[in-house]
């Protein structure tokens, strides 16, 4: 009976460990995607500022604007432009 109880506890422990590792891998993947999107947003902002400077459009490059541009892409840059020039938010 004791052998069955310890084997059952061991199996439950292994299942819980697998579940925790699965959750951890999901959160690492989410964090990696967040960082990658922010880098892509930063690159979009740099390119936009290079070509937008020709016609007088400029967006500040910081963590918030890079994240918005990275998550939303081109519509994110449009949202940032609206926030800056129409609402004077940025």
Secondary structure, 3 states (H helix, E strand, C coil): CHHHHHHHHHHHHHHHHHHHHHHHHHHHHHHHHHHHHHHHHHHHHHHHHHHHHHHCCCCCCCHHHHHHHHHHCHHHHHHHHHHHHCCCCC
